[in-house]
Amino acid sequence: MALAMSVDSPRPPVAARRPHSFTVHGRTVEDPYAWLKDPAYPEVEDAEVLDYLKAENAYFEAVMAPHRPLVDRLYEEMKARIKEDDSSVPQKDGDWLYWTAFETGGQYRKWWRRPVAGGPDELLLDEPALAEGKEYFRLGAFAISNGGTLLAYAIDDSGAERFTIHVKDLRTGDLLPDTIPGMLSDIVWTADDSAFLYGLANDQWRTDNARLHRLGTPVADDIELYREADEGYRVSVGETSARNWIVIATGDHNTSEVRLVPANDPTAAPILVAPRKEGREYDVDEHDGTLFIHTNDVDPQFRLVTAGLDAPGEWRELIGPNPHFYMTGVECFRDFFVVEGREDGLDRIAIHRYDAPTIPEWIDFPEESYTAGLGDNPEYDMTVLRLGYESMVTPGTVYDYDVTTRQRRVLKVQEIPSGYDAAKYRTERLKIAARDGTEIPVSIVYPAGFARDGSGPLYLYAYGAYGHAVPPGFSTGRLSLLDRGFAFAIAHIRGGDDLGQQWYHDGKLEKRTNTFTDFVDVAKGLVAQRWTAPGRIAIAGGSAGGELMGAVANSDPDLWGAVVADVPFVDVLNTMLDAELPLTPGEWPEWGNPIEDAAAFDLIRSYSPYDNVTAQAYPPLFVTGGLNDPRVTYWEPAKWTAKLRATKTDDNLLLLKINMGAGHGGKSGRFESLREVAEEHAFVLWQLGIEQ
């Protein structure tokens, strides 16, 4: 049962209600907390807004203060499961072996290499030194030049996701004068290492361009190779596996278009593979003059087609769509190509030979539920592939797979210094029927002695948007819940592409509410199967998954014992009506355009969590946001919290924590971010009466 606030508890701040309304399609919307959006955004300087956010943070700290010992215990448990001086498995790229490593106590990585032929280790980039004295630090793009003599990297030190490019001469250790602020993309070197491609964020935080910077020349002289006119599209840069073509791609959540330029002549006229066609997505690799094109043009399960560089739009089917296999990607190597996908929701990897391209050589994995995929495989001429594998009970494992012998060799298993015994836990893959009869997969892990009598606590997680699947992977942080008697479940609801692209389509636009009802029906199904009981379920989701949390808190509040909503996208209607916000035009294919479409307006208004807060009892809520977050702006969780405080009829706890120096991902650094997880878990344990 949720714990109510006592009369001696700290009192929450109360946000002022100020009359504000607008009318669209003849519908009038009242929004009394609109003032929490600083009109100067992305600068947030309004003193009243800042004072309110600081008051919420002060309330958060005061309420959590008595529970800091639990937070500290959880944090120390989680930290003890992390190998502090951990390092990645070295991987060969050209004449060098590359790896990253943490030092004991280090929040950030160091990047290293050494010659394949032998020689001393070289420190390429020292993240701890770069992050020193900064409240936030994130390394973005990291690109070694083809000759191995130069490093271009990008840094964000505010959480606003506007990165600054720096270039380092690895022969001398000196930084070159080439510095480019405002970048938001990958970095791709040209064949001769004299220049690189990148993209700038425009004023609306959209990458609508691909630019070429020649080393030693003013940034103002950079050449714009491509500019996108559609405000809903984003431009990205990449390269084919053989690194002989640079890829300039543009698209939204629904449609894509690819151009190729020679890596040795980037200003040559680009080759347009196929003009954009609404609803058609494709990506491209190349092998010996043949394009390998992965596309959903005839089926949402995707297929593989080929085309010649001289006629890139004339597609010939190589591997057709399969109703049971969702093809998620194709990568070419010199002597074979690899197809990745999911068969009935589980990851599969197949090797295909060029002389028998339709015959797959499947790589088998040992468990019934797991996640697996290609790891870092930078070279075109490879006979041994690096793979990654884990499950909800198996720690992360790095393999080398010999394509010739078809043998798999373990290189590294995630080390848990405090100890881990997989025999103490069990995992299953369930199917629970939604209200329309659709069977929803559920991955669940639980202690070996978990009693299926309805008394146990359950932590239920989901995302459910953008075609993003949630893999049934391993988590050391999760063990703190399992060891306190929880079962932990992932609901693979519609809106993700866990079971294919149609699964995604069935949770977007006019079918968006399937995502919310799927989640509720999974919870009710787990109750019916006596995994738990109403009020014993803690639920969590972030960003679009935070929207899910808001929607189900509105619709079925009695089911939940605690709700964690990280950077929640809860002010959906207002955001989709504001074309000046960074993400909005590119989001219309996902949610609908309420500016032009009255039906979309009505649908979004019907489920937008902020617009549907009602005078009812709500479960305890833990809400987070980031002042510098360009994806879900800070005022969304702030407005939602303010409206909930003024409207809900219960005394259950409602906490809002705004990171004043961070963005969408919360605090940076592996330990600082871990402390935030510990806070959320402590809240859940407290509210479910399992504090220990």
N, C-alpha and C positions, 0 to 999 in steps of 0.2 A: 504494500500500500504506500502511496506517495506520502511524503512527510510534509506537513503544513508548517508554515513559518510561525514561530512563537511571538508573543507580544514584545519580547525583549530583543528580537532580531533586528538587524539593521534595516532601515526603511529604504525602499527603492526610490530612485528619482522619478519624478513625474514630468513628462514632456508636455509643453503647452499645446493646446488644440487651437489652431487658427483657421478661420474659414478660408477654404480654397476649393474651387470646383472648376470643372471643364466639361464641355459637351462635345461629343463626337457621334456622328450618325444619329443625332437626335437623342442620344443617351447621356444623361448628366451623371458625373461621378464626383462624389465628395472626397476630398483628400486633405484632412486637417493636419497631417504631419508632413506635408510637402515642403515646409520650411527647413526640414532637416537636410535637404539637398542644397549644398552651398552653390550659389549661382556662379561662383568663380571656378568651380571644378574644371580641371583636375587639381587646381590649388584649393586647399581647404583652409580658409583664413577667418571665416565668420566666427566671432568670439562666442556667440550664443550656441552655435552648433558644437564647437569644440568643448565648451563647458559642459554641455549635456553628455557628450561622449565620455569625457573625463569623469563625470559623476557616475555614469554606468560602470566604468572601470573601477572606481573607488568602491561602489556597492559590491561588485563582483569580488574584489579582494577582501572586503569585510566579511561577506557571507562565507567565503571559502577559508578564511583564516583558521577557524577551529578544525578544519579538515586537512590542513597542510601536513600534519604527520602522515596521513594516509597518502596524500599526493607524493610525499617524499618516499614513502615505502614503495609505492608503485614505480616511481621513477628509478629508484635504486635497483629494483627487481629487473626492470626493462633494460637499464643500462648494463647490468651484470650479464645480460644475455648477448651483449654486443662485444665482439672481439675488438678491443680498442685499437690495437696495432694491426688491423686487418689490411689486406691488399688483394687486388684482383690478380687473376692468372695472366701472366705475360702473353702477349699475342704478337706474332711477327707481321710486320708490314714493311716490305722492302728490305733494307739492310739493318733494320732495327727491331728490337723487341720493346713493346710499350706496355705499361701498366700504371695503375694508380695505387696509392697507399695512404692509410691514416696512421698517424702517430698516436701513442697513448695520450688521452686527454684532448686530442685534436677534434675540432668541430668540422673541419673541412679537409679535402684530399690534397695530396701532392701528386703531381704527374711526373712520371719517370720514363726513361728509356736506357737501353744499353745496346751496343753493336752486336749483331748476330755472330759476327766473327770473333767476338771477345773484346773486352775492354771495360773501363769503369762505367758505373751508373752515372747518368746525367739527369739533373733536376730540370724539368722543362717549365713547370709552373708551380708556384708555391701559393696555393689558395689561402692557407692560414695567414701568411704575411700580407696578402692582398686584402683580407677581410679584417685585419687588425684595426680596432677602434671603430668599426662600423656596426651599427645596430642590425643591419641586414646586408647579406652578401649572397649573390648567386652568379655562378659561372654559366654563361649561355653557350654560344657556339665555340667550338674548339677544333681548329683545322690546321694540321701539319701540311706544309707544302709537299708537292710530289717528290722533290729532291731531298726532303728531310732537313732543309736548312732554315726554314722560317716557320713561325707559329703565329697564326691569327686567332685571337680569342676575344670574347665579348663579356662584359660585366654589367650587372644591374646591382646597385647598392641602395635601392629604395623600396623595391617590390613593385614598382610601377611598370616593369617589363619594357622599359626603354633602355636598351643596352648600348654600351660604348665599346667600339672595336679598338683593340691595340694590336700591334705587330711586333714580335720579338725575333731578333736574329739569333738563332740557336748556336751559331758558331762563336759569337762574341758574348752573348747574354744581354746585349743592349736592346732597348726599345727603339724602334724606328719612329720618326716623327709622324707617321701615318696614324692618325686618331680620328675615328668617325663616331660621333654621338648619334643617338636616336635610332639605332638599328633594331630591327625585329625580324630576324631570319636566320638561316644557316649561312655559312661561308663556304664558297667553293673556289679553289685555286684553278687558274688556267694551267695548261699543260707545261708551259715554260716557267711557271712560278713568278712571272713578272707582274701579275695582277690577280685580283679575286673578285668574285661576284657576291653581292649581298643585297638586302632590301631595307629601305628606311620606313619607319612608321610615320604616317601622315598625322595631321592634327587630330584626327578621330581615332588614332591608334590602329590604323589599318595599313597593312603592307600592300600597297597598290603598285609596286614597282620592282624591277630588277636592275641593279646598277653595276657598272664595272669600274673598279678603282685600280689604277696603275700605280705601283709603288713609287714614292718619291714625287708624285704630282699632287697639286692642291685638290682637296675634296670637291671644291666647287667645279673642277674640271671633269669630275666623274661622268661617265657616259651612261645615259639611261637606255638600256637595251630593250626594255618593255615597260609599258604603263597600262594598267587596267582601268577601263572606263566605268565598269559596273561597280557601284559602291558596295555591293553585297559580296564581291569576290575578294579573295586574298591571293597574293602572289608568293610563291616559294621558289627556292633554287635548290638544286641537287645535282647529282651526276650519275651516269650509268655505271654498272659494275666494273667495266673495263676502263672507266675514267676517260674515255675518248670523246664522250658527248656530255655537255652540260645541259641539265633539264631545267627549263623555266615553266613552272606549272601555275595555273590559276584556277580558281573554282570556289564554290560555296559548299554547303552541306549536301548538295543534291546533284551538282553538275561540275564537270572538270574539263580542262583543255590544256594540252601540253605542246610546248615548242622545244626544239633541240637546236643547240648551237655547237659547233666544233670546239672542243677544249683547246685546240691549238690556234683557233681563229674566232674568238668570241664575238667579234663585231660583224661576222659574216651574216648574211640573211638567214634568219631562223627558219627551220623546217617545222611547219605546223603539222602535227601528226593527224589530227582530225578536229574540225571546228566544233565548238560547243553545241551540244544538243540537250535541251532541258531534260533532266533526269538521268542523263548518261554520265557515268563516272568511268574513268580509265587512268591507269598509270603505265609507265613504259620502262623497259630495260632493252638492252641491245646485245646481240652476239653475232660477230662476223657479218655485219651489214644487214642483219635481220632484226626487226623490232619485235619484241615479245610484249604483248599488250594484254593487260589484265583488266577486264571490263564487265560491267553489268548490262551491256547494251541489249541483250535479249532475255536475260533472266537475273533476278536478284541474287541468285547463288553465285554469280560471276562465271566467266569462262576465260580461256586463254586463246588469243588469236595472234597471228603473226602478219607482218607486212614488210615489204622492202623499203629501204630508205628512199628509193626513187619514186615509190608510190605508197606513201605511208597511210593513206586513207583506204586502201584496198585490203580489207581484213579477211584472212583465211582462218577458219577455226582449226585449232590444234587440239585443245581439250575442251569438250563441251560441258555445259552445266550439269550438275549432278544434284538431284533433289535431297540427297543425304549428306552431301559434302559442300560446305560453304568455303569457297576459295578466297582466302584473305590476302594472298600476296605471292609474287613470283620473283625470284632472283636468279640471274644468269651467272654462271661460272664458265671457265674455259671449256671444260669437258662434260659438263652436265648443267642442268638447271634444277632449282628447288621450288616446289610448290608447297605453300603452307595453307592451312585452313582448319576448319572444325567439322568433325563428323558427329552429328547429333549433339553438338555442343562441346565436344572434347577436342583438344588440339591434336592435329595430325601433321606430320612432315613427310614429304615424299621426294625422293631423288628421281629425276627423269634424264635418260640419256638422249643426246641429240639424234642418234641413229635409231632410237626406238622411243620417240617422245611420248607416246600414249600409254606406255607401260610403267606404272609407278613402282618404285622400290620403297616400301613403307619402313619408316623407323619405328620400331615397337618400344613401348614404355610399360613399366611393370605394374602400374596401379589402375584401378577402374576410374578414378577421378583425379585429375592432375592438370597442370598447365605446363606447356613446353613450347620452345621456339628456337629459331636461329639466334645465336649470340653474335659476338663481334667477329666478322669474317671479312677483313678489309681487302684481301688480295683476290685478284681475278683467277689466278692459277692456283687453285687449292685442291687437294685430294683428301684433306682432313678438315671437317667442319666443326666449329665450336657451337655447342648447344647449351641451352639452359633448361632446367627442369625443377619442379617443386610440386608439392601437393599440400593439402591442409594439415597433414601430419609429417610430411617429409621436408626438411630444410632445403633451401636453395642449393642446387647441385650443378656444377659445370662439367660438361662432358666434351671429349673429342670423339667424333664419329668418323671412322675411316671409310670413305666411300667405296674403296676397292674391296676391302675385306668384310665390310658391313659390321665391323666390331665397334663397340662403344667402350670408351675408357674414362673412368672418373678422374677428373683433375682436382676437384675441390668440392667439399661439402661444407656448407655454412657451419662455422664453429660457434657453439653456444657455451661460453666459458663457465657459466654457472651450472651447466649440465642440462641434458634433455634426454628423455626416455620416450620414444615414440609409442612404446607399448602402453603408456598411460592414457592414450587417447584413441578415439575411433572416429572414422569419417564415413559418411554415406552421401549418396546422391539420390534425392527424393524427387518425386513429381507430385504436385498438388494441383487439383483442378481449380481454375478460376471460375467465376460465375457464368461465363459464356461457354464453359466446357473445355477451354484451352488448358493443356497441362503445362504448368510452370515448373521448370527445373529448380531445385533448391540444393545447394551444397551445404552440408552441416558437419561440424566437428564438435566433439563433446568428450568429457572425461569418461574413462572406461567404466566407472561405476555409476554413471548418470541414471537416475531413476525415472523411468517413463510413467510416472503417476500423476503428471500435471503440476507437480509442486516446484519444479526446477525453474530457475531464471533463464531467460533466453535473450541473446543479443542478436538483433536482426538488421542486416545491412543491405542496401541496394543503391543503385545509381539510376539507371533507366532513361537514358537520353543519348542523343547524338550517335547512336550506333556503337556506343562504347560498352564492350563486354567486361564484366567483372570476373577475372580468373579465380579459380579456387586454389589460391596460392597459400604460402606459409607466412606466418606473422609471429615474431617473438613477443610483441606487445600483447597479442591476443592471449598468450599463455597465462597472463595475470588474471584474466577473467575465467579461463577454463579451470585454473587451479583453485578458484573460489566457487566452483560448482556450476558455472554457466555452460550452456550449449551456445555455439556461435553459428549463425546461418547466413548464407548469402542467397538472396532471392534473385534469380536471373530473369527479371521481369521484362515485359515488352517495352521497347524504347531503346534498349541495348541491342546488339546484334549477336547475342550469345548463340542463338539458333539460326542465324542467317540474316541477310539484309531485310527480308520480309518481316522478321521479328522486330527489327528496328522500325520499319514503316508502320507496323501495327501499333506503335506507341508514340506517334508524332502527329502533328497537325490535327485533323478532325478526330483522330483516334487517340489523342493524348491521354484521355482519362483512363484508358486501359492500364497505363503504367500505375496509376494510383490504386485502382481496384485490384490489380494483380497483387500488389504488395499487401493490401488488406486481406485478400483471400488466402495468400500464403500464410499470413499470421493466424488467421482463423483455422486453416488446415492444420497447422502445427499444434494449435490448441486441441483440435479434434483428435489428433494422434497422440495427445497427452505428452507432448514435449514440454509444455508450459501451460500457463493459464492467463486470462486477461489480467492486466495490471502487473504481470511478472515479465513483461516484454520490454526491453530497452531497444530503441531503434535509432539508427544513425544514417546520415547521408550528408554529402557536401555539394555545394554549387547547385547544379540541376538536381542532384540528389537531395539537397536542402529544400528545394521546391517540393519534392516528394514528401519530405518530412512535414512541411507546412500544410500540404493538402490533406494528408492522412490524420494530422492532428486536428484539423477542422472536421473531417468526416467521421472519424471513429476514435474520439479521444479516450474512451473508456478502455480501449485495448492496451494502451501504452502505460508502462510504469515510469518511463523516462524517455526524453527525446533529445538527441544531440543533432543540431543543425549547423554545420560548418559553412561559413560564407554562403548562406542560402539565397538562392534566386527566388525571392518571394514576392517582389513587387512587379510581377510579370507584365501586367497590363500597362502600367506607366512606362516601363522600360521599352516595351515593344512599340509604344506610341512616340518614342523620342528618337527620331532618326539621327540626331546629333551625337548620341552616345556611341562609344567606340564599336560595340559589337552589333548594334541593333539591325542594320540592313542585312548583314550576313546571317542573322538569326531568323529572318522571316521564313525561309524554307523549312525551318525546324518547327516554329510555333505558329506561323501565320502572320499576315500583315494587317493589324487592326486599323491602320490608317486608311487603307483603301477598301477593306473587306468588312462589312458590318457583321457577317456571320463569324468571322475570325474574332472580331471585337467581343461579340457575345460569348463565344466559347471560352476565350481567355479569361474574360471577366468572371465566368462561372466557376473557374477553378483556381484563379490566382490567389495564393494563400493570404496575402495582405488584404485583398478586397473581400475575402470571405470569413474574416474573423467575426465570430458571433458571441453573443452573451451566453456562454455555456462554461462548464468546467473544463479546463485543459490540463493535460499531464504536466509534470515538471519539465522545464525546457532549459537547455544549455545552448546558447546561440553565440556564434563568433562572426567577426568581420575584420576587414583590413582597410585602414584609412587610404592606403595607396592602391587598393585593388582596382585594376581597370576592367576586370571581367564581371564581377558582381560588386557594384559600387557600395561603399560603406553604408549609404542611407537605406539600402534595402533591409538589412537586418535591423538597423536602428528604427526605421519607421514601423516595421512589423512588431518589434518589441514594444514600442510605445503604444501601438494600438491594442496589442494583447493586454498590456497592463491596465489600460483604461476600460477594457471591455469584458474580460473574462470574469467569471463569477466565483472562482475558487481562491484558495490561499496557497496553492502549490507554487513552488519556487520557479522563478523565471530570471535567468542570468544572461546578460549580454557582455561579451568581452570583445573590445575592438583593439586590434593590434595597431598602435599609432605609428609604427615605423615599418610596417610590412604590408604585403599584398595578398594575393589569392591563396598562396600556399601556407600562410602563417609564417611563423618565425623560421629563419634559416639556421643552418647548423644542425648536425645530427642529434645533439643532446638537447638543445633548446626546443626543437620540434618534438622530441620525446617527452619533455616535461609537459607540453600541451596535451599530448595523448594521456599522460598520467592524470592531468586535471579532469579531463572528460570521463575517464574511467572511474575516478574517485567520485565524481558527481553521480554516475550511474549506480555505483555500489551503495552510496549514501541513500539515494532515493528509493532503492529497492530493499533497503534495510539489511544489507550484507556488508556493512562497513567493517573492515578488519585488516 
